[in-house]
């Protein structure tokens, strides 16, 4: 994305780019086969035993909030019952999606989790396509998909009736649309230049309506209609899209790329990536706006000068959002809100403090009584990331920063932007009560970054150094010693080249990921295990 500013030419656009365009994958058939295969594996791991675990037939953890609210929506015109006190503190779309599966399968564990499992499967499909388009390699897309399938946190959030999986789904869909938009605009530029068209404007060409970017705005609006965390992605992805436009104009020697982007791309970007998401978000409240008995429906009547121009139901909606914001702002440790499983953002990125969703002891499994010992089995669901992924993700983060700053690699810019949108805002209020599942939107960007890094490692071919020749004279002895060191180094690098050491490293790493995932599967699925095995699952004291 970045590079030295080009020297303005006599023509506004040069037919030869300043630096190469992003690499494209060409193995279309193989790409879709890999996508379909990993989608099937994702579905199997999401749906297997999906409805087996419940708290005596009732929801577990925060399902106790969203699952009943979704059921109420089915019987109350799309909105929760008016609680008479308190308020509902998240937008309605995520609960609408849970309600859809409840409408089909009923009010039972399977019914309120099917939508999440479908969303989790779609996320894997999306990340394969994103990784493939981002790296120009089906191999990298496959690595990203496998990593996402094998992450413990992602497994749990895609197997429970909570909201975060839908946020991830729409964010990934928006990112894929933006990548398509980036490539489509590049194609339009190249096609125009190949046609021999000359641009006289110093701002470069106009690119017409951009449906992919418009679609990204729709998905960002849907993400925000699930949780307000989607707002951060609107800001970051919007800036990223504009910067891509600047980079494209610079790459093709547009004389004034920044001004050209401001004049020709900024307003369309705002319309697609800001105004459209706002419209989608407001539309998600349609059931509340048309209701007469919804909470705060007739409260927010203002006497300000602008109140005559805004319908009363929108004024009430604004008042409702003020109350929601007040609730979130006051949910702090200093206000007395504490929880034994709460955690802070700096703990999330290292997988230090997981979150217990469900725990029961003395369980008798189907294999027979006392199969776990005299005290019975432990049955638990622990929101825990796959440690090999999360701990290596810290190395990836450092590597990504290096690649952006030193190598100017735009692929890692995307990774860092997504990482920042999912994590940095939570650092602004350390006092807030927070939990590990707030970091769920981090998972796909960790997996994408690792996939890129692994693909680079796989393609690494070491250079064999030239062995220095010993000279005669007084320095002959130390030169022989140095030559021996060079001989050993050259032999080592030759061996690495011959065995394709990069691929060996990647295979070993992926094997560790899968082994780690299989090890923690019982506490992700809620499989009854012995107390001793439960203790062995806890690698850190904070777990």
GILIN-V320578 format. One record per pair of residues at least 24 apart in sequence whose ideal C-beta (glycine too) atoms are under 7 Angstrom apart, sorted by the first residue. I is the first residue (numbers start at 1). J is the second residue. D is the distance in whole Angstrom. If there is no record, write none. Layout:
BEGIN
{{I;J;D} {I;J;D}}
END
This chain:
BEGIN
{{1;243;6} {1;247;4} {1;408;7} {1;410;4} {1;413;6} {2;408;5} {3;408;6} {5;250;7} {6;250;6} {6;253;5} {8;255;4} {9;253;6} {11;198;6} {12;199;5} {12;200;7} {12;201;6} {12;202;5} {12;204;6} {12;254;6} {12;255;5} {13;193;7} {13;199;5} {13;204;6} {13;205;7} {13;252;5} {13;253;6} {13;254;6} {14;252;6} {14;253;4} {15;193;5} {17;251;5} {17;252;6} {18;250;6} {18;251;5} {18;253;6} {19;251;6} {21;186;6} {22;136;6} {23;136;3} {24;136;5} {25;132;5} {25;136;5} {25;137;6} {25;138;6} {27;138;5} {30;138;6} {31;132;6} {31;138;5} {34;128;7} {34;138;6} {34;141;7} {34;142;5} {35;125;6} {35;128;5} {35;129;6} {38;124;6} {38;128;6} {38;142;7} {38;145;4} {38;146;7} {38;149;7} {39;121;6} {39;124;6} {39;125;5} {41;149;6} {42;120;7} {42;121;5} {42;124;4} {42;149;5} {43;121;5} {45;149;6} {45;155;7} {46;117;4} {46;120;5} {46;121;6} {46;158;5} {46;159;6} {47;117;5} {49;525;6} {50;110;6} {50;113;5} {50;117;6} {50;159;6} {51;108;6} {51;109;4} {51;110;3} {51;113;7} {53;109;7} {53;358;7} {53;381;7} {53;526;4} {54;109;5} {55;358;7} {59;112;7} {59;161;6} {60;357;6} {60;358;4} {60;381;7} {61;357;4} {61;358;7} {62;162;6} {63;112;7} {63;160;6} {63;161;5} {63;162;6} {66;95;6} {66;98;6} {66;161;6} {66;162;6} {66;163;6} {67;98;6} {67;112;4} {67;161;5} {69;95;5} {70;95;4} {70;98;4} {70;99;4} {70;102;6} {70;112;7} {71;99;7} {71;102;6} {71;107;5} {73;99;5} {74;99;5} {74;102;6} {74;103;6} {77;287;6} {77;291;6} {78;287;3} {79;287;5} {79;288;5} {79;291;5} {79;294;5} {82;293;6} {82;294;6} {82;295;5} {83;295;6} {87;295;6} {87;296;7} {87;323;6} {87;324;7} {87;327;7} {88;295;7} {89;324;5} {89;327;5} {89;328;7} {90;163;6} {90;227;6} {91;225;5} {91;226;6} {91;284;6} {92;284;6} {92;285;7} {92;287;7} {92;288;7} {93;222;6} {93;225;4} {93;226;5} {93;284;5} {94;163;4} {94;166;5} {94;226;4} {94;227;7} {97;166;6} {98;161;5} {112;161;4} {113;159;6} {113;160;6} {113;161;5} {116;158;6} {116;159;7} {116;160;6} {116;161;6} {116;165;5} {117;158;6} {117;159;6} {119;158;7} {119;165;5} {119;166;5} {119;169;4} {120;154;7} {120;158;3} {120;165;6} {122;169;6} {123;148;7} {123;168;6} {123;169;5} {123;172;6} {123;444;7} {124;148;5} {124;149;6} {126;172;4} {126;173;6} {126;176;6} {127;172;6} {127;444;5} {127;447;6} {127;448;7} {129;176;6} {130;172;6} {130;175;6} {130;176;5} {130;179;7} {130;448;7} {131;448;6} {131;451;5} {133;179;5} {134;179;6} {134;411;6} {134;414;6} {134;448;7} {135;411;6} {135;452;6} {135;455;6} {137;455;6} {139;455;6} {140;451;5} {140;452;6} {140;455;4} {143;451;4} {143;454;5} {143;455;7} {144;447;5} {144;448;5} {144;451;4} {146;510;7} {147;389;6} {147;447;4} {147;450;6} {147;451;6} {147;513;7} {148;443;7} {148;444;6} {148;447;5} {150;386;6} {150;513;5} {150;514;6} {150;517;4} {151;385;6} {151;386;5} {151;389;5} {151;443;5} {151;447;7} {152;384;5} {152;385;5} {152;386;5} {152;517;7} {152;520;5} {152;524;5} {153;383;6} {153;384;7} {153;385;4} {153;440;6} {153;443;6} {154;443;5} {155;524;5} {156;357;7} {156;381;6} {156;383;5} {156;524;6} {157;437;6} {157;440;5} {160;357;7} {163;226;5} {163;227;6} {164;437;6} {164;440;4} {166;226;5} {167;223;5} {167;226;5} {167;227;5} {167;229;6} {167;230;6} {167;441;6} {168;440;6} {168;441;6} {168;444;6} {170;219;5} {170;222;4} {170;223;4} {170;226;7} {171;223;5} {171;230;7} {171;233;5} {171;441;6} {172;444;6} {173;219;4} {174;216;4} {174;219;4} {174;220;5} {174;223;7} {174;233;7} {174;237;6} {175;237;7} {175;418;7} {177;212;5} {177;215;5} {177;216;4} {177;219;6} {178;213;7} {178;216;5} {178;237;6} {178;241;6} {180;212;4} {181;210;5} {181;212;4} {181;213;4} {181;216;7} {182;244;5} {184;212;6} {185;210;7} {185;248;6} {186;248;6} {189;248;6} {189;252;6} {202;255;4} {202;256;5} {203;254;7} {203;256;6} {203;259;6} {203;260;3} {203;263;6} {203;264;6} {204;249;5} {204;254;4} {204;260;5} {206;264;6} {210;268;7} {210;272;7} {213;241;6} {213;272;5} {213;273;7} {214;272;5} {214;276;7} {216;273;7} {217;272;4} {217;273;5} {217;276;4} {217;277;5} {218;276;6} {218;280;6} {220;273;7} {220;277;5} {221;276;6} {221;277;4} {221;279;7} {221;280;3} {221;281;5} {222;280;6} {224;277;6} {224;281;5} {225;280;6} {225;281;5} {225;284;4} {229;441;7} {232;421;4} {232;425;5} {233;421;5} {234;273;6} {234;274;7} {234;277;5} {236;417;5} {236;420;6} {236;421;4} {237;273;7} {238;269;6} {238;273;4} {238;274;6} {240;414;7} {240;417;5} {241;269;6} {241;273;6} {242;266;6} {242;269;5} {285;317;6} {289;313;5} {289;317;7} {296;320;4} {296;323;7} {331;432;6} {331;433;5} {332;431;4} {332;432;5} {332;433;6} {333;431;5} {333;433;6} {334;431;5} {337;433;4} {339;433;6} {341;435;7} {342;433;5} {342;434;6} {342;435;6} {343;434;6} {343;435;6} {343;436;5} {344;430;6} {344;434;6} {345;423;6} {345;426;4} {345;427;5} {345;434;7} {348;436;6} {348;439;4} {348;442;7} {349;394;7} {349;423;7} {350;390;7} {350;391;7} {350;394;6} {351;385;4} {351;387;6} {351;390;4} {351;391;7} {352;540;7} {352;542;5} {353;436;6} {353;542;5} {354;382;5} {354;383;5} {354;384;4} {354;436;6} {354;543;6} {355;383;4} {355;435;5} {355;436;4} {355;437;6} {356;380;7} {356;382;6} {357;381;4} {357;382;7} {357;383;6} {358;526;6} {363;528;5} {365;528;4} {372;528;7} {372;529;7} {372;530;4} {373;530;6} {373;531;7} {375;531;6} {377;528;4} {377;529;6} {377;530;6} {378;529;6} {378;531;5} {378;534;4} {379;526;6} {379;528;5} {380;523;5} {380;526;7} {380;534;7} {381;523;7} {381;524;7} {381;526;5} {382;523;5} {383;436;6} {383;437;6} {384;520;6} {384;523;7} {386;513;6} {386;516;5} {386;517;5} {386;520;7} {387;516;6} {387;539;7} {388;512;5} {388;513;5} {388;516;5} {389;446;6} {389;450;7} {389;513;6} {390;446;7} {392;450;6} {393;446;4} {393;449;7} {393;450;6} {396;446;7} {396;449;4} {396;450;5} {396;453;5} {399;453;6} {400;449;5} {411;452;6} {412;452;7} {415;445;6} {415;448;6} {415;449;4} {415;452;7} {418;445;4} {419;445;5} {454;506;5} {454;509;7} {457;502;5} {457;505;5} {457;506;6} {458;502;5} {458;503;5} {458;506;5} {459;502;6} {460;502;4} {461;497;6} {462;493;4} {462;496;5} {462;497;6} {464;490;6} {464;493;5} {464;494;6} {465;489;6} {465;490;6}}
END
